[in-house]
């Protein structure tokens, strides 16, 4: 964990960079990715292993190329994150495509809440902010352990998000959904806390939270996939049709459907996914570690 003495100037620098149009920070972003790959070699190894597990059909050379693209994308994401959190309107890029907004607006016209399900893509923060220009959105997130970083992220996100709910604020999140609100949620990581089941992700049993099923049931909300990716000089956003007959009576089946939806998004933009996370860290009883 970074000390406050080191973190404070880094945050100040990030704030200054966020005031520039995103095009001005392009050269920095392009060099940041390869640097991250060298500095965080253990995370590079995790990403390499994840790509091996999820794309066994690709040749080693093709996976190596995807890994390099993934870290270049991660470097761009560093700039995108600070622009999303602290950048003014002049710094924001444009949306080149926005498909499926009618699904979201239809639910809002009916007064029904919407659970926006996405994955941990490099573009999630910036594209989330771009979406809020069309519809108010709240989010669920895991707090940061470093108090100064938590303060900075909260301050940045609350410039455009209606609210940010932690797991401990579940009742408030459900109340938001019941009132017809839109709640962004990314359930695609291996969390130690929360009720989970093993559901397929790229054909591998992955410990997956049942929270999407629970939030949709308790909040009487539609579940809509939120897909986002870079598109030339801008960003393409896509809102999928609501999942039908969701939630069902089977939380495990519902969780498998959510994983399949996120996998579909990952396959559409594999270089922009957060492969440095140990998605398959928790294994079914008796199975060996994959890392």
C-alpha positions as a printed NumPy array, in Angstrom:
array([[  0.   ,   0.   ,   0.   ],
       [  1.36 ,   3.443,  -0.921],
       [  1.984,   5.878,   1.913],
       [  0.114,   9.179,   2.036],
       [  3.42 ,  10.99 ,   1.453],
       [  3.794,   9.225,  -1.925],
       [  0.134,   8.948,  -2.829],
       [ -0.701,  12.636,  -2.361],
       [  1.656,  13.961,  -5.097],
       [  0.624,  11.141,  -7.432],
       [ -3.021,  12.103,  -7.02 ],
       [ -2.146,  15.752,  -7.589],
       [ -0.345,  14.83 , -10.823],
       [ -3.294,  12.691, -11.889],
       [ -5.669,  15.596, -11.288],
       [ -3.515,  17.894, -13.433],
       [ -3.386,  15.343, -16.261],
       [ -7.156,  14.945, -16.072],
       [ -7.63 ,  18.601, -16.974],
       [ -6.096,  18.04 , -20.409],
       [ -8.053,  16.723, -23.421],
       [ -7.491,  12.977, -23.583],
       [ -5.661,  13.326, -26.923],
       [ -2.831,  15.244, -25.23 ],
       [ -2.098,  12.348, -22.896],
       [ -1.861,   9.75 , -25.666],
       [  1.965,   9.531, -25.744],
       [  2.059,   8.992, -21.974],
       [ -0.592,   6.286, -22.185],
       [  1.265,   4.44 , -24.961],
       [  4.442,   4.18 , -22.874],
       [  2.686,   3.399, -19.599],
       [  1.521,  -0.091, -20.627],
       [  4.934,  -1.65 , -21.387],
       [  6.268,  -0.066, -18.19 ],
       [  3.468,  -1.665, -16.154],
       [  4.251,  -5.05 , -17.732],
       [  7.872,  -4.792, -16.551],
       [  7.204,  -3.377, -13.09 ],
       [  4.327,  -5.722, -12.238],
       [  5.827,  -8.921, -13.576],
       [  3.751, -11.11 , -11.224],
       [  0.542,  -9.613, -12.595],
       [  1.854, -10.087, -16.115],
       [  2.287, -13.774, -15.297],
       [ -1.308, -13.935, -14.041],
       [ -2.595, -12.353, -17.264],
       [ -0.489, -14.749, -19.333],
       [ -1.932, -17.721, -17.433],
       [ -5.51 , -16.45 , -17.768],
       [ -5.114, -16.106, -21.525],
       [ -3.698, -19.633, -21.69 ],
       [ -6.705, -20.968, -19.741],
       [ -9.38 , -19.018, -21.614],
       [ -8.002, -19.197, -25.154],
       [ -6.422, -22.67 , -25.474],
       [ -7.333, -22.655, -29.168],
       [ -4.954, -19.75 , -29.851],
       [ -1.309, -20.357, -30.626],
       [  1.333, -19.256, -28.09 ],
       [  2.351, -16.475, -30.498],
       [ -1.235, -15.237, -30.788],
       [ -1.636, -15.229, -26.996],
       [  1.656, -13.36 , -26.599],
       [  0.423, -10.713, -29.031],
       [ -2.872, -10.449, -27.122],
       [ -0.951, -10.093, -23.847],
       [  1.093,  -7.217, -25.268],
       [ -2.066,  -5.522, -26.534],
       [ -3.675,  -6.027, -23.145],
       [ -0.896,  -4.201, -21.313],
       [ -0.875,  -1.377, -23.855],
       [ -4.605,  -1.116, -23.236],
       [ -3.981,  -1.085, -19.488],
       [ -1.638,   1.871, -19.941],
       [ -4.368,   3.77 , -21.777],
       [ -6.776,   2.817, -18.994],
       [ -4.664,   4.643, -16.415],
       [ -5.317,   7.898, -18.255],
       [ -8.957,   6.995, -18.867],
       [ -9.537,   6.406, -15.179],
       [ -8.209,   9.769, -14.072],
       [-10.114,  11.546, -16.836],
       [-13.291,   9.761, -15.743],
       [-12.783,  10.648, -12.089],
       [-11.5  ,  14.204, -12.274],
       [-11.591,  15.456, -15.856],
       [-13.837,  18.31 , -16.922],
       [-16.208,  18.09 , -19.867],
       [-13.552,  19.465, -22.202],
       [-11.383,  16.429, -21.432],
       [-14.022,  13.835, -22.26 ],
       [-13.899,  11.921, -25.543],
       [-16.994,  11.347, -27.63 ],
       [-19.336,   8.392, -27.937],
       [-19.086,   7.079, -31.485],
       [-21.913,   4.57 , -31.064],
       [-24.631,   4.1  , -28.467],
       [-26.802,   1.065, -29.149],
       [-29.707,  -0.21 , -27.079],
       [-30.468,   2.917, -25.038],
       [-34.141,   2.233, -25.712],
       [-34.003,  -0.817, -23.41 ],
       [-32.922,   1.359, -20.521],
       [-35.356,   4.171, -21.258],
       [-38.257,   1.728, -21.583],
       [-37.605,   0.361, -18.103],
       [-37.342,   3.862, -16.665],
       [-40.638,   4.876, -18.278],
       [-42.262,   1.935, -16.492],
       [-40.643,   2.976, -13.229],
       [-38.735,  -0.303, -13.017],
       [-35.198,  -0.463, -11.702],
       [-32.329,  -1.644, -13.892],
       [-29.246,  -3.574, -12.857],
       [-26.542,  -2.758, -15.412],
       [-24.19 ,  -5.746, -15.53 ],
       [-20.72 ,  -5.27 , -16.932],
       [-17.283,  -6.752, -16.511],
       [-14.003,  -5.311, -15.296],
       [-12.91 ,  -3.866, -18.607],
       [-10.254,  -1.174, -18.864],
       [-12.895,   1.233, -20.188],
       [-15.472,   0.697, -17.456],
       [-14.897,   3.926, -15.551],
       [-14.75 ,   6.291, -18.513],
       [-17.622,   4.654, -20.38 ],
       [-19.664,   4.646, -17.2  ],
       [-19.239,   8.396, -17.004],
       [-20.113,   8.8  , -20.693],
       [-23.335,   6.845, -20.12 ],
       [-24.381,   9.159, -17.285],
       [-24.785,  11.932, -19.856],
       [-27.856,  10.008, -21.072],
       [-29.273,   8.483, -17.883],
       [-28.544,   8.85 , -14.148],
       [-26.57 ,   5.884, -12.8  ],
       [-25.484,   4.749,  -9.34 ],
       [-22.865,   2.081,  -8.75 ],
       [-21.748,  -0.678,  -6.422],
       [-18.085,  -0.981,  -5.57 ],
       [-15.507,  -2.361,  -3.164],
       [-13.899,   0.374,  -0.994],
       [-10.16 ,   0.988,  -1.182],
       [ -8.071,   0.21 ,   1.877],
       [ -6.011,   3.409,   1.516],
       [ -8.153,   6.243,   3.022],
       [ -6.682,   8.983,   0.825],
       [ -7.297,   6.984,  -2.355],
       [-10.806,   6.132,  -1.187],
       [-11.52 ,   9.823,  -0.618],
       [-10.17 ,  10.767,  -4.061],
       [-12.124,   8.09 ,  -5.924],
       [-15.334,   8.86 ,  -4.044],
       [-14.944,  12.561,  -4.776],
       [-14.292,  11.853,  -8.436],
       [-17.068,   9.329,  -8.968],
       [-19.707,  11.348,  -7.183],
       [-19.238,  14.139,  -9.721],
       [-21.21 ,  12.037, -12.177],
       [-22.667,   9.021, -10.32 ],
       [-25.835,   9.429,  -8.299],
       [-24.378,   7.357,  -5.473],
       [-21.803,   4.666,  -4.759],
       [-22.914,   1.732,  -2.597],
       [-20.685,  -0.742,  -0.799],
       [-21.664,  -4.29 ,   0.08 ],
       [-22.532,  -3.05 ,   3.559],
       [-25.039,  -0.635,   1.996],
       [-27.   ,  -3.355,   0.239],
       [-30.338,  -2.154,   1.634],
       [-29.758,   1.302,   0.152],
       [-28.87 ,  -0.207,  -3.224],
       [-32.052,  -2.284,  -3.22 ],
       [-34.079,   0.772,  -2.258],
       [-32.539,   2.599,  -5.221],
       [-33.598,  -0.201,  -7.574],
       [-37.121,  -0.377,  -6.148],
       [-37.473,   3.357,  -6.757],
       [-36.777,   2.817, -10.476],
       [-33.079,   3.673, -10.377],
       [-30.232,   2.35 , -12.502],
       [-27.437,   0.52 , -10.675],
       [-24.125,  -0.451, -12.293],
       [-22.539,  -3.678, -11.072],
       [-19.611,  -5.868, -12.167],
       [-19.82 ,  -9.387, -10.645],
       [-16.936, -10.964, -12.584],
       [-14.211, -11.21 ,  -9.955],
       [-13.263, -13.893,  -7.439],
       [-14.319, -12.279,  -4.167],
       [-13.595, -13.827,  -0.78 ],
       [-16.796, -12.412,   0.711],
       [-20.381, -13.027,  -0.336],
       [-22.419, -16.046,  -1.351],
       [-21.02 , -17.69 ,  -4.441],
       [-21.391, -20.743,  -6.646],
       [-19.111, -22.309,  -9.227],
       [-20.377, -21.307, -12.662],
       [-18.661, -21.705, -16.053],
       [-16.53 , -18.842, -17.344],
       [-14.699, -19.717, -20.549],
       [-15.553, -23.325, -19.766],
       [-13.818, -23.239, -16.372],
       [-15.692, -23.486, -13.046],
       [-15.285, -20.005, -11.543],
       [-16.334, -18.874,  -8.075],
       [-19.083, -16.393,  -8.913],
       [-21.23 , -14.233,  -6.666],
       [-24.965, -14.884,  -6.677],
       [-25.549, -11.178,  -6.062],
       [-26.96 , -10.437,  -9.532],
       [-29.768, -12.914,  -8.901],
       [-30.332, -11.514,  -5.418],
       [-30.293,  -7.846,  -6.401],
       [-32.666,  -8.43 ,  -9.306],
       [-35.056, -10.396,  -7.092],
       [-35.019,  -8.078,  -4.083],
       [-35.031,  -4.894,  -6.167],
       [-37.593,  -6.115,  -8.737],
       [-35.118,  -5.009, -11.392],
       [-34.392,  -5.847, -14.995],
       [-30.873,  -7.054, -15.767],
       [-29.276,  -5.372, -18.794],
       [-25.77 ,  -6.079, -20.047],
       [-23.592,  -2.985, -20.46 ],
       [-20.902,  -3.501, -23.097],
       [-18.276,  -0.861, -23.839],
       [-15.061,  -0.624, -25.804],
       [-12.754,   1.811, -27.553],
       [-13.768,   2.726, -31.077],
       [-11.2  ,   4.747, -32.984],
       [-10.905,   8.148, -31.314],
       [-14.078,   7.531, -29.309],
       [-16.011,   4.833, -27.485],
       [-18.788,   2.426, -28.466],
       [-21.442,   1.674, -25.845],
       [-24.024,  -1.084, -26.122],
       [-26.924,  -1.907, -23.836],
       [-28.149,  -5.453, -24.359],
       [-31.839,  -6.42 , -24.235],
       [-32.955,  -7.357, -20.702],
       [-32.353, -10.958, -19.687],
       [-35.649, -12.793, -20.031],
       [-37.167, -14.779, -17.148],
       [-34.544, -13.364, -14.806],
       [-34.317, -13.967, -11.934],
       [-35.475, -17.558, -11.959],
       [-35.881, -19.871,  -8.981],
       [-32.336, -21.178,  -9.519],
       [-29.537, -18.816,  -8.4  ],
       [-26.842, -21.077,  -9.841],
       [-28.464, -21.128, -13.288],
       [-28.908, -17.35 , -13.183],
       [-25.266, -16.87 , -12.233],
       [-24.202, -19.068, -15.15 ],
       [-26.26 , -16.856, -17.487],
       [-24.553, -13.743, -16.148],
       [-21.116, -15.315, -16.644],
       [-22.063, -16.246, -20.209],
       [-23.133, -12.655, -20.879],
       [-19.849, -11.276, -19.581],
       [-17.864, -13.884, -21.499],
       [-19.631, -12.75 , -24.673],
       [-18.486,  -9.192, -23.973],
       [-14.914, -10.32 , -23.26 ],
       [-14.679, -12.256, -26.507],
       [-15.754,  -9.1  , -28.365],
       [-12.889,  -7.038, -26.856],
       [-10.36 ,  -9.416, -25.244],
       [ -7.486,  -6.907, -25.247],
       [ -9.479,  -4.539, -23.004],
       [-10.333,  -6.986, -20.216],
       [ -8.666,  -7.039, -16.789],
       [ -6.739, -10.279, -17.204],
       [ -4.331,  -9.399, -14.365],
       [ -6.982, -10.517, -11.834],
       [ -6.829, -14.142, -10.601],
       [-10.323, -14.992, -11.787],
       [ -9.909, -18.72 , -11.082],
       [ -8.13 , -18.414,  -7.746],
       [-10.815, -20.278,  -5.767],
       [-11.133, -23.873,  -6.886],
       [-13.781, -26.533,  -6.297],
       [-12.891, -28.784,  -3.392],
       [-10.123, -31.204,  -4.271],
       [ -9.029, -29.405,  -7.473],
       [ -5.46 , -28.045,  -7.757],
       [ -4.593, -24.373,  -8.087],
       [ -4.516, -22.962, -11.611],
       [ -1.857, -20.357, -10.764]])
